[in-house]
């Protein structure tokens, strides 16, 4: 979470516990029935504005539910249906309160026995952090490389395209490819064969300079540079020039490919595609779109690089 998000989650906790700045933790209000302290998301915003110097519009109530209270609810600290259990999930009338299970966790905060209370609470409810990390691991994208090795990419459409590049594009158009680099949003150099790249003349190995996938075609001695295009960075004329300059000392000719999820995605970037490059669509993996030149798929060696 960002610092601002942490603050908002903390203020959400204080609001539903009815803890104004001068109140001690021992006076935290806990749900015990219909007469208990409960707040809707709009009331939480008013509480922040009145007691904690915020100046937020009540119109942002849905963000409070989706982005702030969700952590407290999932951790077992807050109840999301206190007083009005029939309210729909998105209803602004849904009220929140502190769960009775969290009474000791709040009211004894700062006391000598609190660490044991917190440890017992986590033992009973489970660690939200661990659950989230486990869910992230489950959501990862499993990718099988041509050599049979498996790598795990972070979830997301961009990495789904990378998976298709490795499992669909390369086997079709570069059989037996040796993968030299795969980038990932979290693990910037998920696969990085630094020595092999340097053998081929790559001397700029920064993550932000390399394309998403770099592979070596052993049969034709070509280097294949592929960009997975979702929200940015196709092989545009400028990107093409930069990559040519970066690889001008390569001993192997280069082939440049922009990979898209489908035609609709390509349409958004069509005017950006550089001539003398290839385009591949994951939803029709058996085809290539060739942008000009005197060959179907291959490197161009006559570019004048300064």
C-alpha positions in Angstrom: 0.0 0.0 0.0 1.0 3.6 -0.5 1.5 5.8 2.5 -1.8 7.5 1.7 -3.6 4.2 1.5 -2.2 3.1 4.8 -3.4 6.4 6.4 -6.9 5.9 5.0 -7.2 2.3 6.2 -6.0 3.5 9.6 -8.6 6.4 9.6 -11.3 3.9 8.6 -10.4 1.8 11.7 -10.6 4.9 13.9 -13.9 5.9 12.4 -15.7 2.7 12.9 -14.2 2.3 16.4 -15.4 5.9 17.1 -11.9 6.9 18.2 -11.5 10.7 17.9 -8.0 12.1 18.4 -8.1 12.5 22.2 -9.9 9.2 22.9 -7.8 6.3 24.3 -7.8 2.9 22.6 -9.5 1.4 25.7 -12.7 3.3 24.6 -12.9 1.7 21.1 -16.5 0.9 20.4 -17.3 -2.7 19.4 -20.4 -4.1 17.7 -22.6 -5.7 20.2 -26.1 -5.3 18.7 -28.4 -2.8 17.1 -27.5 0.1 19.5 -23.8 -0.2 18.7 -21.7 2.5 16.9 -22.0 1.8 13.2 -21.1 4.0 10.2 -21.9 3.9 6.5 -19.1 4.9 4.1 -20.5 8.4 3.7 -20.5 8.8 7.5 -17.0 7.6 7.6 -15.9 10.4 5.3 -17.8 12.9 7.5 -16.0 11.5 10.5 -12.6 12.0 8.8 -13.5 15.6 7.8 -14.7 16.5 11.2 -12.0 14.8 13.4 -9.0 14.3 11.2 -8.7 17.4 9.0 -9.7 15.7 5.7 -11.6 17.6 3.1 -13.2 14.8 1.1 -16.4 14.8 -0.9 -19.0 12.3 0.3 -19.2 11.2 -3.4 -16.0 9.2 -2.9 -17.8 6.8 -0.6 -17.4 3.8 -2.9 -13.6 4.2 -2.8 -13.8 3.9 1.0 -15.6 0.5 0.6 -13.5 -0.9 -2.2 -10.0 0.4 -1.3 -9.9 1.1 2.4 -12.5 -0.9 4.4 -11.8 -4.1 2.4 -8.5 -4.6 4.3 -10.2 -4.4 7.7 -13.1 -6.7 6.6 -10.8 -9.3 5.1 -8.5 -9.2 8.2 -11.5 -10.0 10.4 -11.4 -6.6 12.2 -14.5 -5.0 10.7 -18.0 -6.2 10.1 -19.5 -5.0 6.8 -23.2 -5.8 7.5 -23.6 -4.4 11.0 -27.2 -3.3 11.6 -28.4 -3.9 8.1 -27.4 -7.3 6.8 -29.8 -7.2 3.9 -28.1 -4.2 2.3 -26.5 -5.0 -1.1 -22.7 -5.1 -1.4 -22.7 -1.8 -3.3 -25.3 -0.1 -1.2 -24.2 3.2 0.4 -26.4 2.3 3.3 -24.3 -0.8 4.3 -22.9 0.0 7.7 -19.6 -1.1 9.2 -18.5 -1.7 12.8 -15.6 -3.3 14.8 -16.0 -7.1 15.1 -16.4 -8.4 18.7 -13.5 -10.7 17.9 -11.2 -7.6 17.6 -12.3 -6.1 20.9 -9.1 -7.0 22.8 -7.0 -6.2 19.8 -8.1 -2.5 19.9 -8.9 -1.9 23.5 -5.6 -3.3 24.8 -3.4 -1.7 22.2 -0.3 -0.4 23.8 -0.7 -2.5 26.9 2.0 -5.0 28.0 0.0 -8.1 26.9 -1.0 -6.7 23.5 1.6 -8.7 21.4 0.2 -12.0 22.7 -3.4 -10.8 21.9 -2.3 -9.8 18.4 -0.6 -13.1 17.9 -3.7 -15.0 19.1 -5.9 -13.0 16.8 -3.7 -13.7 13.7 -3.5 -17.4 14.7 -7.4 -17.6 14.8 -8.1 -15.4 11.8 -5.0 -16.0 9.7 -2.6 -13.5 8.4 -4.1 -11.3 5.7 -0.6 -10.6 4.3 0.1 -14.3 3.9 -3.3 -14.9 2.3 -2.7 -12.1 -0.2 0.7 -13.4 -1.0 -0.7 -16.9 -1.5 -3.4 -15.6 -3.7 -0.8 -13.7 -5.8 1.2 -16.9 -6.2 -1.9 -18.8 -7.3 -2.7 -16.0 -9.8 0.7 -16.1 -11.4 1.0 -17.1 -15.1 2.9 -20.3 -15.6 5.0 -20.2 -18.8 6.8 -23.2 -20.4 10.0 -22.3 -22.2 11.1 -24.2 -25.3 13.7 -26.1 -23.2 10.9 -27.2 -20.9 11.8 -25.0 -18.0 8.9 -23.2 -16.3 8.9 -19.6 -15.2 6.2 -17.8 -13.3 5.0 -14.3 -14.5 2.9 -11.9 -12.5 -0.8 -11.9 -13.5 -2.0 -9.4 -16.1 -2.8 -9.1 -19.8 0.7 -7.9 -20.7 2.2 -11.1 -19.2 -0.5 -13.3 -20.8 0.8 -11.9 -24.2 4.3 -12.8 -23.1 3.2 -16.3 -22.3 1.7 -16.6 -25.8 5.0 -15.2 -27.3 7.0 -18.0 -25.6 4.6 -20.8 -26.0 2.9 -20.0 -29.3 5.0 -17.6 -31.4 8.4 -19.0 -30.8 7.6 -22.7 -31.5 5.9 -21.7 -34.7 8.3 -19.2 -36.2 11.5 -19.8 -34.3 11.6 -23.5 -33.5 14.3 -24.5 -31.1 14.7 -20.9 -29.9 17.0 -20.2 -27.0 15.4 -17.6 -24.7 18.0 -15.1 -23.5 15.8 -12.6 -21.7 12.2 -12.4 -20.3 11.2 -9.3 -18.3 8.4 -9.2 -15.7 6.6 -6.3 -14.0 7.8 -7.6 -10.5 10.9 -9.6 -11.3 12.5 -7.3 -13.9 14.9 -9.9 -15.2 13.0 -13.2 -14.8 15.2 -14.8 -17.4 18.5 -13.2 -18.1 21.4 -15.0 -19.8 23.8 -12.1 -19.4 27.0 -13.9 -20.7 25.2 -15.3 -23.7 23.8 -11.8 -24.6 27.2 -10.3 -24.2 28.7 -13.0 -26.5 26.3 -11.9 -29.2 27.2 -8.2 -28.8 24.6 -6.9 -26.3 26.2 -4.4 -24.1 23.1 -2.5 -22.9 21.2 -4.9 -20.6 19.1 -2.5 -18.6 15.5 -3.7 -18.1 14.0 -0.5 -19.5 16.1 -0.8 -22.7 15.5 -4.5 -23.5 12.3 -5.7 -25.2 10.0 -8.0 -23.3 11.4 -11.2 -24.8 14.8 -11.8 -26.5 15.4 -15.1 -28.2 18.2 -16.6 -30.3 17.4 -18.6 -33.5 20.1 -21.2 -33.6 19.1 -22.4 -37.1 19.5 -19.1 -38.8 21.7 -17.3 -36.2 19.1 -14.5 -35.8 18.2 -12.6 -32.6 14.5 -12.2 -32.2 13.4 -9.1 -30.2 9.7 -9.1 -29.2 7.6 -6.5 -27.5 4.4 -7.6 -25.8 2.1 -4.6 -26.5 -0.8 -4.0 -24.2 -0.7 -0.4 -23.0 2.5 0.9 -24.5 5.8 0.2 -26.4 5.2 -1.3 -29.8 8.2 -1.4 -32.2 7.7 2.2 -33.4 10.1 4.0 -35.7 11.8 5.6 -32.7 11.9 2.4 -30.7 13.2 0.5 -33.8 16.0 3.1 -34.2 16.9 2.9 -30.5 17.0 -0.9 -30.5 19.1 -0.9 -33.7 21.6 1.5 -32.1 21.6 -0.6 -28.9 22.4 -3.8 -30.8 24.6 -2.4 -33.6 27.6 -4.5 -32.3 25.6 -7.7 -32.3 27.2 -10.5 -34.3 23.7 -11.9 -35.2 21.2 -10.1 -37.4 18.1 -8.9 -35.6 14.3 -9.4 -36.2 11.8 -7.1 -34.5 8.3 -8.2 -33.6 5.4 -6.4 -31.9 3.0 -8.9 -30.3 -0.6 -8.0 -29.6 -3.5 -9.8 -28.0 -5.8 -9.4 -31.0 -6.7 -7.2 -34.0 -8.6 -4.8 -31.8 -5.5 -4.2 -29.8 -3.4 -3.8 -32.9 -5.8 -1.2 -34.4 -5.0 1.2 -31.5 -1.3 1.1 -32.4 -1.4 0.5 -36.1 0.0 3.9 -37.0 2.9 3.4 -34.6 4.3 0.3 -36.2 7.7 0.7 -37.8 8.4 -0.6 -41.3 10.8 -3.6 -41.6 9.3 -5.2 -38.5 6.8 -8.0 -37.9 3.4 -8.0 -36.1 2.0 -11.1 -34.4 -1.5 -11.6 -32.9 -1.9 -14.0 -30.0 -5.5 -14.9 -31.1 -4.4 -16.0 -34.6 -1.0 -17.5 -33.7 -0.3 -19.1 -37.1 -0.1 -15.8 -39.0 2.4 -13.0 -39.2 1.8 -9.5 -40.5 4.9 -8.3 -42.4 5.5 -4.5 -42.6 7.2 -4.0 -46.0 10.7 -5.0 -47.0 12.0 -7.5 -49.4 11.5 -10.7 -47.4 8.7 -12.3 -45.3 10.6 -12.8 -42.0 14.2 -11.8 -41.6 16.7 -9.2 -40.6 17.7 -6.1 -42.5 21.4 -5.4 -42.6 21.6 -2.3 -44.7 20.3 0.2 -42.0 22.8 3.1 -41.6 23.4 3.3 -37.8 25.5 6.2 -36.6 
